[in-house]
């Protein structure tokens, strides 16, 4: 380093020659960054005295150009990113008649600085996106909102995508907003969100399907569901019939279950909260508690998949309000109980719609309370690429077939064994009758020697 009698007026930053006056103007209370030099120093842990000398052109000067320290350069570029501006805005002006002064060629001879890639969720800027949506809802421009819960969930999704999926900053930021708000919005809401994102971040909102790494035999939407579900977050999967959303969610539920078991609740208009939570039953003159699939899943710490949720009675959905955020399940009515959540409990929802009542082709789907929808991440299962669909089909077809139900005894030719001579024709006919599922009905309960077969009590929860 060498000092000069005349202070330098330009500096080198990000392979660009910048004006020191423009840089100093940005770092001021009324400047672009809205930070004084002291506040800038404290925020980024930069030596204030050294910074002041560099900005005044009296320190780190080489060939009449200030070479900014790496610490200051990273901090300055981070502020530029947060304010959605580029380093070109601080470029030194050209000389007379459009010719560049001699120092303009110095940057090409210097080593390029490392590219600064943000590594933290920009909460402040995403809050501005949320404010645009809220103002639009207030003014009647869009029929959606952006709650504080959604803002927090967006940050959590960003962390999952960067840590668990290895996505870089900008792809993770785009996908996190899709999962939190864009997927769950109607067409007008999506357009509004994309415009708000572009306005604040000066970037287009990227489509998640091209950003998520996945196997050739795996739907990228399934990867998104599993990334969120394995962290315990409730996920709402939607899409047209035949896109594999229910199959994918059931597979994820089984994979994530610590016991290998999961529960499924098939929604329809006739089922109520009692079917979902449970009620009292009667046997031999006494009453007993019969847990529904939601209660059982919470007691056992196992996943539950709620299928066709938009056809369910509203009382079923209201049961989810508290449990979706980890609160205790309070049962009232025939009996009172508070059921705490056991670790491993997870709620996955599937439907043909996103809960806005928009799928007119699916009769019976209804709009869902926004407070309930706001507690979910949304993932859309769209049409797959033909090659990907073929890979998935071939992968599943290669699995072993399940065992044959009530398989008959192997014939002599199949078993390769000779039939015992003592087995008479009558005995063979009797043996055939015993293996006949129709003629053998109800005899399995008499194996204990009792003359009367005990009645079979059907319990969907498998408690009896």
C-alpha positions as a Markdown table, in Angstrom:
| # | Residue | x | y | z |
|---|---|---|---|---|
| 1 | Unk | 0.0 | 0.0 | 0.0 |
| 2 | Unk | 1.2 | 3.5 | -0.7 |
| 3 | Unk | -0.3 | 6.8 | 0.4 |
| 4 | Unk | -1.0 | 9.7 | -2.0 |
| 5 | Unk | -1.0 | 13.5 | -1.4 |
| 6 | Unk | -4.3 | 13.9 | -3.2 |
| 7 | Unk | -7.1 | 11.7 | -1.9 |
| 8 | Unk | -8.5 | 9.2 | -4.3 |
| 9 | Unk | -12.0 | 9.8 | -5.7 |
| 10 | Unk | -12.8 | 6.3 | -6.9 |
| 11 | Unk | -12.6 | 2.8 | -5.5 |
| 12 | Unk | -12.7 | -0.8 | -6.8 |
| 13 | Unk | -15.6 | -3.0 | -5.8 |
| 14 | Unk | -17.0 | -6.2 | -7.4 |
| 15 | Unk | -14.8 | -5.7 | -10.5 |
| 16 | Unk | -16.3 | -2.2 | -11.0 |
| 17 | Unk | -14.7 | 1.2 | -10.5 |
| 18 | Unk | -17.1 | 3.1 | -8.2 |
| 19 | Unk | -17.4 | 6.7 | -7.1 |
| 20 | Unk | -16.5 | 7.3 | -3.5 |
| 21 | Unk | -19.0 | 10.1 | -3.3 |
| 22 | Unk | -21.8 | 7.8 | -4.4 |
| 23 | Unk | -20.7 | 5.2 | -1.9 |
| 24 | Unk | -20.6 | 7.7 | 0.9 |
| 25 | Unk | -24.0 | 9.1 | 0.0 |
| 26 | Unk | -25.5 | 5.6 | 0.2 |
| 27 | Unk | -24.1 | 5.1 | 3.7 |
| 28 | Unk | -25.9 | 7.9 | 5.4 |
| 29 | Unk | -29.2 | 8.3 | 7.4 |
| 30 | Unk | -30.9 | 9.8 | 4.4 |
| 31 | Unk | -29.1 | 7.7 | 1.8 |
| 32 | Unk | -30.1 | 4.5 | 0.0 |
| 33 | Unk | -29.2 | 2.2 | 3.0 |
| 34 | Unk | -30.8 | 4.5 | 5.6 |
| 35 | Unk | -27.7 | 3.8 | 7.8 |
| 36 | Unk | -25.1 | 6.2 | 9.2 |
| 37 | Unk | -21.5 | 5.0 | 9.0 |
| 38 | Unk | -21.6 | 4.2 | 12.7 |
| 39 | Unk | -24.7 | 2.1 | 12.3 |
| 40 | Unk | -23.3 | 0.4 | 9.2 |
| 41 | Unk | -20.1 | -0.5 | 11.2 |
| 42 | Unk | -22.1 | -1.9 | 14.1 |
| 43 | Unk | -24.4 | -3.9 | 11.8 |
| 44 | Unk | -21.6 | -5.5 | 9.8 |
| 45 | Unk | -18.7 | -5.4 | 12.3 |
| 46 | Unk | -16.5 | -3.2 | 10.2 |
| 47 | Unk | -13.9 | -0.9 | 11.7 |
| 48 | Unk | -15.4 | 2.6 | 11.6 |
| 49 | Unk | -12.1 | 4.5 | 11.5 |
| 50 | Unk | -10.7 | 2.3 | 8.6 |
| 51 | Unk | -14.0 | 2.7 | 6.7 |
| 52 | Unk | -14.0 | 6.4 | 7.1 |
| 53 | Unk | -10.4 | 6.7 | 5.7 |
| 54 | Unk | -11.3 | 4.4 | 2.7 |
| 55 | Unk | -14.4 | 6.5 | 1.9 |
| 56 | Unk | -12.3 | 9.7 | 2.1 |
| 57 | Unk | -9.7 | 8.2 | -0.3 |
| 58 | Unk | -6.8 | 8.1 | 2.1 |
| 59 | Unk | -6.4 | 4.4 | 2.9 |
| 60 | Unk | -5.9 | 1.2 | 0.9 |
| 61 | Unk | -5.0 | 3.3 | -2.2 |
| 62 | Unk | -3.2 | 1.7 | -5.1 |
| 63 | Unk | -2.7 | 3.6 | -8.4 |
| 64 | Unk | -5.1 | 6.3 | -7.3 |
| 65 | Unk | -7.9 | 3.7 | -6.6 |
| 66 | Unk | -9.1 | 2.6 | -3.2 |
| 67 | Unk | -9.1 | -1.2 | -2.9 |
| 68 | Unk | -11.8 | -1.8 | -0.4 |
| 69 | Unk | -11.3 | -4.5 | 2.2 |
| 70 | Unk | -13.1 | -7.8 | 1.7 |
| 71 | Unk | -15.2 | -7.3 | 4.9 |
| 72 | Unk | -16.5 | -3.9 | 3.7 |
| 73 | Unk | -17.1 | -5.2 | 0.1 |
| 74 | Unk | -19.2 | -8.1 | 1.4 |
| 75 | Unk | -21.2 | -5.8 | 3.7 |
| 76 | Unk | -21.8 | -3.2 | 1.0 |
| 77 | Unk | -22.9 | -5.8 | -1.6 |
| 78 | Unk | -25.3 | -7.3 | 1.0 |
| 79 | Unk | -26.9 | -3.9 | 1.5 |
| 80 | Unk | -27.2 | -3.6 | -2.3 |
| 81 | Unk | -29.0 | -6.9 | -2.5 |
| 82 | Unk | -31.4 | -6.0 | 0.4 |
| 83 | Unk | -32.2 | -2.7 | -1.5 |
| 84 | Unk | -32.6 | -4.5 | -4.9 |
| 85 | Unk | -29.9 | -2.4 | -6.6 |
| 86 | Unk | -26.7 | -3.4 | -8.5 |
| 87 | Unk | -23.2 | -2.2 | -8.1 |
| 88 | Unk | -23.5 | -0.4 | -11.5 |
| 89 | Unk | -25.5 | 2.3 | -9.7 |
| 90 | Unk | -22.3 | 3.5 | -8.0 |
| 91 | Unk | -20.1 | 3.3 | -11.1 |
| 92 | Unk | -17.7 | 6.3 | -11.5 |
| 93 | Unk | -18.7 | 8.7 | -14.4 |
| 94 | Unk | -17.0 | 8.6 | -17.8 |
| 95 | Unk | -14.6 | 11.3 | -18.8 |
| 96 | Unk | -15.2 | 14.1 | -21.3 |
| 97 | Unk | -16.7 | 13.2 | -24.7 |
| 98 | Unk | -17.6 | 9.7 | -23.6 |
| 99 | Unk | -14.0 | 8.6 | -23.0 |
| 100 | Unk | -13.2 | 6.7 | -19.8 |
| 101 | Unk | -10.5 | 8.1 | -17.5 |
| 102 | Unk | -7.3 | 6.1 | -17.2 |
| 103 | Unk | -8.5 | 4.5 | -13.9 |
| 104 | Unk | -11.4 | 2.8 | -15.6 |
| 105 | Unk | -9.2 | 0.1 | -17.0 |
| 106 | Unk | -7.7 | -0.8 | -13.6 |
| 107 | Unk | -10.5 | -3.1 | -12.6 |
| 108 | Unk | -9.8 | -5.7 | -15.3 |
| 109 | Unk | -6.3 | -6.1 | -14.1 |
| 110 | Unk | -7.4 | -6.9 | -10.5 |
| 111 | Unk | -8.6 | -10.3 | -9.2 |
| 112 | Unk | -12.3 | -10.8 | -9.1 |
| 113 | Unk | -13.9 | -10.8 | -5.7 |
| 114 | Unk | -16.0 | -13.7 | -4.5 |
| 115 | Unk | -19.7 | -13.6 | -5.4 |
| 116 | Unk | -21.8 | -12.7 | -2.4 |
| 117 | Unk | -24.8 | -15.1 | -2.2 |
| 118 | Unk | -27.3 | -14.3 | 0.6 |
| 119 | Unk | -27.6 | -17.1 | 3.2 |
| 120 | Unk | -30.4 | -15.8 | 5.4 |
| 121 | Unk | -34.1 | -15.4 | 4.8 |
| 122 | Unk | -34.8 | -11.7 | 4.0 |
| 123 | Unk | -37.6 | -11.3 | 6.6 |
| 124 | Unk | -37.8 | -7.5 | 6.1 |
| 125 | Unk | -38.3 | -7.7 | 2.4 |
| 126 | Unk | -40.7 | -10.6 | 2.5 |
| 127 | Unk | -42.7 | -8.5 | 5.0 |
| 128 | Unk | -42.9 | -5.8 | 2.3 |
| 129 | Unk | -44.4 | -8.5 | -0.1 |
| 130 | Unk | -46.9 | -9.4 | 2.7 |
| 131 | Unk | -47.8 | -5.7 | 3.0 |
| 132 | Unk | -48.5 | -5.4 | -0.7 |
| 133 | Unk | -50.8 | -8.4 | -0.5 |
| 134 | Unk | -52.6 | -7.0 | 2.6 |
| 135 | Unk | -53.0 | -3.6 | 1.0 |
| 136 | Unk | -54.4 | -5.3 | -2.1 |
| 137 | Unk | -56.9 | -7.2 | 0.0 |
| 138 | Unk | -58.0 | -4.0 | 1.8 |
| 139 | Unk | -58.5 | -2.2 | -1.5 |
| 140 | Unk | -60.4 | -5.1 | -3.0 |
| 141 | Unk | -57.8 | -5.9 | -5.6 |
| 142 | Unk | -57.2 | -9.5 | -4.4 |
| 143 | Unk | -59.2 | -11.9 | -2.3 |
| 144 | Unk | -56.4 | -13.2 | -0.1 |
| 145 | Unk | -54.2 | -12.1 | 2.7 |
| 146 | Unk | -50.7 | -12.7 | 4.0 |
| 147 | Unk | -50.8 | -13.4 | 7.8 |
| 148 | Unk | -48.0 | -13.3 | 10.3 |
| 149 | Unk | -48.3 | -17.0 | 10.5 |
| 150 | Unk | -47.6 | -17.3 | 6.8 |
| 151 | Unk | -44.6 | -15.0 | 7.0 |
| 152 | Unk | -43.1 | -17.2 | 9.7 |
| 153 | Unk | -43.9 | -20.4 | 7.8 |
| 154 | Unk | -42.3 | -18.9 | 4.7 |
| 155 | Unk | -39.1 | -18.4 | 6.6 |
| 156 | Unk | -39.3 | -22.0 | 8.0 |
| 157 | Unk | -39.8 | -23.4 | 4.5 |
| 158 | Unk | -36.7 | -21.5 | 3.3 |
| 159 | Unk | -34.6 | -23.0 | 6.1 |
| 160 | Unk | -35.8 | -26.5 | 5.2 |
| 161 | Unk | -35.1 | -26.0 | 1.5 |
| 162 | Unk | -31.6 | -24.7 | 2.1 |
| 163 | Unk | -30.6 | -27.2 | 4.8 |
| 164 | Unk | -32.4 | -30.4 | 3.9 |
| 165 | Unk | -32.7 | -30.0 | 0.1 |
| 166 | Unk | -29.5 | -28.0 | -0.5 |
| 167 | Unk | -31.1 | -25.3 | -2.5 |
| 168 | Unk | -29.3 | -21.9 | -3.0 |
| 169 | Unk | -30.8 | -18.7 | -1.8 |
| 170 | Unk | -32.9 | -17.5 | -4.7 |
| 171 | Unk | -34.4 | -20.9 | -5.6 |
| 172 | Unk | -35.2 | -21.6 | -2.0 |
| 173 | Unk | -36.8 | -18.2 | -1.6 |
| 174 | Unk | -39.0 | -18.8 | -4.7 |
| 175 | Unk | -40.1 | -22.2 | -3.6 |
| 176 | Unk | -40.8 | -21.2 | 0.0 |
| 177 | Unk | -43.2 | -18.5 | -1.2 |
| 178 | Unk | -44.9 | -21.0 | -3.5 |
| 179 | Unk | -45.4 | -23.5 | -0.7 |
| 180 | Unk | -46.7 | -20.8 | 1.7 |
| 181 | Unk | -48.9 | -18.7 | -0.5 |
| 182 | Unk | -48.7 | -19.1 | -4.3 |
| 183 | Unk | -49.9 | -22.7 | -4.5 |
| 184 | Unk | -52.9 | -22.0 | -2.3 |
| 185 | Unk | -54.0 | -18.9 | -4.2 |
| 186 | Unk | -56.3 | -18.6 | -7.2 |
| 187 | Unk | -55.1 | -17.3 | -10.6 |
| 188 | Unk | -55.6 | -13.6 | -9.7 |
| 189 | Unk | -53.9 | -14.1 | -6.3 |
| 190 | Unk | -50.9 | -15.8 | -8.0 |
| 191 | Unk | -50.5 | -13.0 | -10.5 |
| 192 | Unk | -50.6 | -10.5 | -7.6 |
| 193 | Unk | -48.0 | -12.4 | -5.6 |
| 194 | Unk | -45.7 | -12.7 | -8.6 |
| 195 | Unk | -45.9 | -9.0 | -9.2 |
| 196 | Unk | -45.3 | -8.2 | -5.6 |
| 197 | Unk | -42.2 | -10.5 | -5.4 |
| 198 | Unk | -40.8 | -9.0 | -8.6 |
| 199 | Unk | -41.3 | -5.5 | -7.3 |
| 200 | Unk | -39.5 | -6.1 | -4.0 |
| 201 | Unk | -36.8 | -8.5 | -5.1 |
| 202 | Unk | -36.3 | -7.3 | -8.7 |
| 203 | Unk | -36.4 | -11.0 | -9.7 |
| 204 | Unk | -39.0 | -13.2 | -11.3 |
| 205 | Unk | -40.6 | -15.8 | -9.1 |
| 206 | Unk | -39.3 | -19.2 | -10.3 |
| 207 | Unk | -41.4 | -22.3 | -10.8 |
| 208 | Unk | -40.6 | -24.9 | -8.2 |
| 209 | Unk | -40.9 | -27.9 | -10.5 |
| 210 | Unk | -37.6 | -27.0 | -12.2 |
| 211 | Unk | -35.8 | -26.4 | -9.0 |
| 212 | Unk | -36.4 | -29.5 | -6.8 |
| 213 | Unk | -33.9 | -32.4 | -7.2 |
| 214 | Unk | -35.6 | -35.8 | -7.5 |
| 215 | Unk | -35.2 | -39.3 | -8.8 |
| 216 | Unk | -36.4 | -40.2 | -12.3 |
| 217 | Unk | -39.1 | -42.4 | -10.8 |
| 218 | Unk | -40.3 | -39.8 | -8.3 |
| 219 | Unk | -42.8 | -36.9 | -8.7 |
| 220 | Unk | -41.0 | -33.6 | -7.7 |
| 221 | Unk | -44.1 | -32.7 | -5.7 |
| 222 | Unk | -43.7 | -35.8 | -3.6 |
| 223 | Unk | -40.2 | -34.5 | -2.7 |
| 224 | Unk | -41.7 | -31.2 | -1.5 |
| 225 | Unk | -44.3 | -33.0 | 0.7 |
| 226 | Unk | -41.8 | -35.2 | 2.3 |
| 227 | Unk | -39.3 | -32.4 | 3.0 |
| 228 | Unk | -42.1 | -30.5 | 4.9 |
| 229 | Unk | -43.7 | -33.6 | 6.5 |
| 230 | Unk | -40.5 | -35.0 | 7.9 |
| 231 | Unk | -40.2 | -31.8 | 9.9 |
| 232 | Unk | -43.7 | -32.3 | 11.3 |
| 233 | Unk | -45.5 | -29.6 | 9.3 |
| 234 | Unk | -49.0 | -30.2 | 7.9 |
| 235 | Unk | -49.2 | -30.4 | 4.1 |
| 236 | Unk | -52.2 | -30.0 | 1.8 |
| 237 | Unk | -51.7 | -31.8 | -1.6 |
| 238 | Unk | -54.1 | -31.0 | -4.4 |
| 239 | Unk | -54.4 | -31.7 | -8.1 |
| 240 | Unk | -56.6 | -33.5 | -10.6 |
| 241 | Unk | -57.6 | -37.1 | -10.3 |
| 242 | Unk | -54.9 | -39.6 | -11.3 |
| 243 | Unk | -51.8 | -37.4 | -10.6 |
| 244 | Unk | -50.7 | -39.6 | -7.7 |
| 245 | Unk | -51.2 | -37.3 | -4.8 |
| 246 | Unk | -53.0 | -39.8 | -2.5 |
| 247 | Unk | -50.7 | -42.6 | -3.3 |
| 248 | Unk | -47.6 | -40.4 | -2.6 |
| 249 | Unk | -49.0 | -39.2 | 0.7 |
| 250 | Unk | -49.8 | -42.7 | 1.9 |
| 251 | Unk | -46.3 | -43.8 | 1.0 |
| 252 | Unk | -44.8 | -40.8 | 2.8 |
| 253 | Unk | -47.0 | -41.5 | 5.9 |
| 254 | Unk | -45.7 | -45.1 | 6.0 |
| 255 | Unk | -42.1 | -44.1 | 5.5 |
| 256 | Unk | -42.2 | -41.4 | 8.3 |
| 257 | Unk | -44.1 | -43.5 | 10.8 |
| 258 | Unk | -41.9 | -44.7 | 13.6 |
| 259 | Unk | -44.1 | -47.8 | 14.0 |
| 260 | Unk | -44.7 | -48.4 | 10.3 |
| 261 | Unk | -48.5 | -47.7 | 10.8 |
| 262 | Unk | -50.5 | -44.7 | 9.7 |
| 263 | Unk | -54.2 | -43.8 | 9.7 |
| 264 | Unk | -56.5 | -42.7 | 6.9 |
| 265 | Unk | -59.7 | -40.8 | 7.1 |
| 266 | Unk | -61.8 | -40.9 | 3.9 |
| 267 | Unk | -63.9 | -37.7 | 3.8 |
| 268 | Unk | -67.5 | -37.6 | 2.7 |
| 269 | Unk | -70.6 | -35.5 | 3.6 |
| 270 | Unk | -72.0 | -38.0 | 6.0 |
| 271 | Unk | -69.0 | -38.2 | 8.3 |
| 272 | Unk | -68.9 | -35.8 | 11.3 |
| 273 | Unk | -66.5 | -34.8 | 14.0 |
| 274 | Unk | -67.6 | -37.9 | 16.0 |
| 275 | Unk | -66.3 | -40.2 | 13.2 |
| 276 | Unk | -63.1 | -38.2 | 13.2 |
| 277 | Unk | -62.4 | -38.0 | 16.9 |
| 278 | Unk | -64.4 | -40.9 | 18.4 |
| 279 | Unk | -67.4 | -41.6 | 20.7 |
| 280 | Unk | -68.6 | -43.9 | 23.3 |
| 281 | Unk | -69.6 | -47.5 | 22.4 |
| 282 | Unk | -71.5 | -50.2 | 24.4 |
| 283 | Unk | -70.8 | -53.8 | 25.1 |
| 284 | Unk | -72.3 | -56.3 | 27.5 |
| 285 | Unk | -74.2 | -53.4 | 29.3 |
| 286 | Unk | -71.1 | -51.3 | 29.8 |
| 287 | Unk | -69.8 | -48.3 | 27.8 |
| 288 | Unk | -66.3 | -47.8 | 26.5 |
| 289 | Unk | -64.4 | -45.3 | 24.6 |
| 290 | Unk | -63.9 | -45.8 | 20.8 |
| 291 | Unk | -61.2 | -43.5 | 19.4 |
| 292 | Unk | -61.5 | -42.1 | 16.0 |
| 293 | Unk | -58.6 | -42.0 | 13.6 |
| 294 | Unk | -57.4 | -38.5 | 14.6 |
| 295 | Unk | -57.4 | -39.4 | 18.3 |
| 296 | Unk | -55.7 | -42.7 | 17.7 |
| 297 | Unk | -53.0 | -41.1 | 15.6 |
| 298 | Unk | -52.3 | -38.6 | 18.3 |
| 299 | Unk | -52.1 | -41.3 | 21.1 |
| 300 | Unk | -49.8 | -43.5 | 19.1 |
| 301 | Unk | -47.7 | -40.7 | 17.6 |
| 302 | Unk | -48.5 | -41.8 | 14.0 |
| 303 | Unk | -49.3 | -40.0 | 10.8 |
| 304 | Unk | -52.9 | -39.5 | 9.5 |
| 305 | Unk | -53.9 | -38.9 | 5.9 |
| 306 | Unk | -57.2 | -37.0 | 5.5 |
| 307 | Unk | -58.4 | -37.8 | 2.0 |
| 308 | Unk | -60.9 | -35.6 | 0.1 |
| 309 | Unk | -61.0 | -33.0 | 2.8 |
| 310 | Unk | -63.1 | -30.5 | 0.9 |
| 311 | Unk | -66.1 | -32.9 | 1.0 |
| 312 | Unk | -66.0 | -33.3 | 4.8 |
| 313 | Unk | -68.5 | -31.7 | 7.1 |
| 314 | Unk | -67.1 | -28.4 | 8.5 |
| 315 | Unk | -67.1 | -29.8 | 12.0 |
| 316 | Unk | -64.4 | -32.3 | 10.9 |
| 317 | Unk | -62.1 | -29.5 | 9.7 |
| 318 | Unk | -62.6 | -27.5 | 12.9 |
| 319 | Unk | -61.2 | -30.4 | 14.8 |
| 320 | Unk | -57.9 | -29.8 | 13.0 |
| 321 | Unk | -57.6 | -26.1 | 14.0 |
| 322 | Unk | -55.8 | -26.7 | 17.3 |
| 323 | Unk | -53.9 | -29.8 | 16.5 |
| 324 | Unk | -52.3 | -28.4 | 13.3 |
| 325 | Unk | -50.1 | -26.2 | 15.5 |
| 326 | Unk | -49.2 | -28.9 | 18.1 |
| 327 | Unk | -51.8 | -28.0 | 20.7 |
| 328 | Unk | -53.7 | -30.6 | 22.7 |
| 329 | Unk | -56.8 | -32.2 | 21.3 |
| 330 | Unk | -59.7 | -31.5 | 23.7 |
| 331 | Unk | -62.7 | -33.9 | 23.3 |
| 332 | Unk | -66.1 | -32.8 | 24.6 |
| 333 | Unk | -69.6 | -34.3 | 24.2 |
| 334 | Unk | -70.2 | -37.9 | 25.3 |
| 335 | Unk | -67.0 | -37.8 | 27.4 |
| 336 | Unk | -64.3 | -35.2 | 28.2 |
| 337 | Unk | -60.6 | -35.8 | 27.6 |
| 338 | Unk | -57.5 | -33.8 | 26.7 |
| 339 | Unk | -55.3 | -35.9 | 24.4 |
| 340 | Unk | -51.7 | -34.8 | 24.3 |
| 341 | Unk | -49.7 | -35.2 | 21.1 |
| 342 | Unk | -47.2 | -37.9 | 21.0 |
| 343 | Unk | -44.0 | -37.3 | 18.9 |
| 344 | Unk | -44.5 | -38.6 | 15.4 |
| 345 | Unk | -48.0 | -37.3 | 14.9 |
| 346 | Unk | -48.4 | -35.7 | 11.5 |
| 347 | Unk | -51.4 | -34.5 | 9.4 |
| 348 | Unk | -51.4 | -34.8 | 5.6 |
| 349 | Unk | -54.4 | -33.7 | 3.6 |
| 350 | Unk | -55.3 | -34.5 | 0.0 |
| 351 | Unk | -58.0 | -33.1 | -2.3 |
| 352 | Unk | -58.8 | -32.3 | -5.9 |
| 353 | Unk | -59.0 | -28.6 | -4.9 |
| 354 | Unk | -57.0 | -26.1 | -2.8 |
| 355 | Unk | -60.0 | -25.4 | -0.6 |
| 356 | Unk | -61.3 | -22.3 | -2.5 |
| 357 | Unk | -64.4 | -24.1 | -4.0 |
| 358 | Unk | -62.8 | -23.6 | -7.4 |
| 359 | Unk | -63.0 | -27.2 | -8.7 |
| 360 | Unk | -66.5 | -27.2 | -10.2 |
| 361 | Unk | -65.8 | -30.4 | -12.1 |
| 362 | Unk | -65.6 | -32.3 | -8.8 |
| 363 | Unk | -69.1 | -32.2 | -7.4 |
| 364 | Unk | -69.4 | -31.7 | -3.6 |
| 365 | Unk | -66.1 | -29.8 | -3.0 |
| 366 | Unk | -66.6 | -26.7 | -0.9 |
| 367 | Unk | -64.7 | -23.6 | 0.2 |
| 368 | Unk | -62.7 | -24.1 | 3.4 |
| 369 | Unk | -62.3 | -21.6 | 6.2 |
| 370 | Unk | -59.3 | -19.4 | 5.5 |
| 371 | Unk | -58.1 | -19.8 | 9.1 |
| 372 | Unk | -57.8 | -23.6 | 8.5 |
| 373 | Unk | -56.1 | -23.2 | 5.1 |
| 374 | Unk | -53.6 | -20.8 | 6.6 |
| 375 | Unk | -52.2 | -23.5 | 8.8 |
| 376 | Unk | -51.1 | -25.7 | 5.8 |
| 377 | Unk | -48.3 | -25.7 | 3.3 |
| 378 | Unk | -49.7 | -26.3 | -0.2 |
| 379 | Unk | -48.2 | -28.5 | -2.8 |
| 380 | Unk | -49.8 | -29.0 | -6.3 |
| 381 | Unk | -49.5 | -32.3 | -8.1 |
| 382 | Unk | -49.5 | -31.5 | -11.8 |
| 383 | Unk | -49.2 | -33.6 | -14.9 |
| 384 | Unk | -45.9 | -35.5 | -15.1 |
| 385 | Unk | -43.5 | -35.7 | -17.9 |
| 386 | Unk | -44.3 | -38.9 | -20.0 |
| 387 | Unk | -40.8 | -40.2 | -19.4 |
| 388 | Unk | -41.1 | -39.6 | -15.6 |
| 389 | Unk | -44.5 | -41.3 | -15.5 |
| 390 | Unk | -43.1 | -44.3 | -17.3 |
| 391 | Unk | -40.2 | -44.5 | -14.9 |
| 392 | Unk | -42.6 | -44.4 | -11.9 |
| 393 | Unk | -44.9 | -47.0 | -13.5 |
| 394 | Unk | -42.0 | -49.4 | -14.2 |
| 395 | Unk | -40.6 | -48.9 | -10.7 |
| 396 | Unk | -43.9 | -49.8 | -9.0 |
| 397 | Unk | -44.7 | -52.7 | -11.4 |
| 398 | Unk | -41.4 | -54.3 | -10.5 |
| 399 | Unk | -42.4 | -54.7 | -6.8 |
| 400 | Unk | -43.4 | -58.1 | -5.6 |
| 401 | Unk | -47.1 | -59.0 | -5.7 |
| 402 | Unk | -49.0 | -59.4 | -2.4 |
| 403 | Unk | -49.8 | -62.9 | -1.2 |
| 404 | Unk | -52.9 | -64.6 | -2.5 |
| 405 | Unk | -55.8 | -64.3 | -0.1 |
| 406 | Unk | -57.3 | -67.7 | 1.1 |
| 407 | Unk | -54.9 | -69.6 | -1.2 |
| 408 | Unk | -56.2 | -73.2 | -1.8 |
| 409 | Unk | -54.0 | -76.1 | -0.9 |
| 410 | Unk | -51.4 | -77.0 | -3.6 |
| 411 | Unk | -52.5 | -79.8 | -5.9 |
| 412 | Unk | -50.5 | -83.0 | -6.1 |
| 413 | Unk | -49.0 | -81.9 | -9.4 |
| 414 | Unk | -48.0 | -78.5 | -8.0 |
| 415 | Unk | -46.6 | -79.8 | -4.7 |
| 416 | Unk | -44.9 | -82.8 | -6.2 |
| 417 | Unk | -46.0 | -84.9 | -3.2 |
| 418 | Unk | -48.1 | -88.0 | -3.2 |
| 419 | Unk | -51.5 | -87.8 | -1.4 |
| 420 | Unk | -51.6 | -90.0 | 1.7 |
| 421 | Unk | -53.4 | -93.2 | 1.0 |
| 422 | Unk | -55.5 | -92.8 | 4.2 |
| 423 | Unk | -57.1 | -89.7 | 2.8 |
| 424 | Unk | -60.4 | -91.0 | 1.5 |
| 425 | Unk | -62.7 | -89.3 | -1.0 |
| 426 | Unk | -65.0 | -88.2 | 1.8 |
| 427 | Unk | -62.1 | -86.7 | 3.6 |
| 428 | Unk | -60.9 | -85.0 | 0.5 |
| 429 | Unk | -64.3 | -83.5 | 0.0 |
| 430 | Unk | -64.4 | -82.4 | 3.7 |
| 431 | Unk | -61.0 | -80.8 | 3.3 |
| 432 | Unk | -62.1 | -79.0 | 0.2 |
| 433 | Unk | -65.2 | -77.7 | 2.1 |
| 434 | Unk | -63.0 | -76.4 | 4.9 |
| 435 | Unk | -60.9 | -74.4 | 2.4 |
| 436 | Unk | -64.0 | -73.1 | 0.8 |
| 437 | Unk | -64.4 | -69.5 | 2.0 |
| 438 | Unk | -68.2 | -69.7 | 1.7 |
| 439 | Unk | -68.9 | -73.1 | 3.4 |
| 440 | Unk | -66.3 | -72.3 | 6.1 |
| 441 | Unk | -67.9 | -68.9 | 7.1 |
| 442 | Unk | -68.1 | -68.4 | 10.9 |
| 443 | Unk | -66.4 | -71.6 | 11.9 |
| 444 | Unk | -63.1 | -70.0 | 12.8 |
| 445 | Unk | -64.4 | -68.8 | 16.2 |
| 446 | Unk | -65.3 | -72.4 | 17.3 |
| 447 | Unk | -61.7 | -73.6 | 17.5 |
| 448 | Unk | -61.6 | -73.3 | 21.2 |
| 449 | Unk | -64.1 | -76.1 | 21.6 |
| 450 | Unk | -67.2 | -73.9 | 22.3 |
| 451 | Unk | -70.3 | -75.0 | 20.6 |
| 452 | Unk | -71.4 | -71.4 | 19.7 |
| 453 | Unk | -69.2 | -69.1 | 17.6 |
| 454 | Unk | -68.6 | -65.8 | 19.2 |
| 455 | Unk | -70.0 | -62.8 | 17.3 |
| 456 | Unk | -67.4 | -60.9 | 15.3 |
| 457 | Unk | -67.2 | -57.2 | 16.5 |
| 458 | Unk | -65.9 | -54.9 | 13.8 |
| 459 | Unk | -63.7 | -52.1 | 15.1 |
| 460 | Unk | -62.2 | -49.9 | 12.4 |
| 461 | Unk | -59.4 | -48.8 | 14.7 |
| 462 | Unk | -58.3 | -52.4 | 15.5 |
| 463 | Unk | -58.7 | -52.0 | 19.3 |
| 464 | Unk | -60.6 | -55.3 | 19.7 |
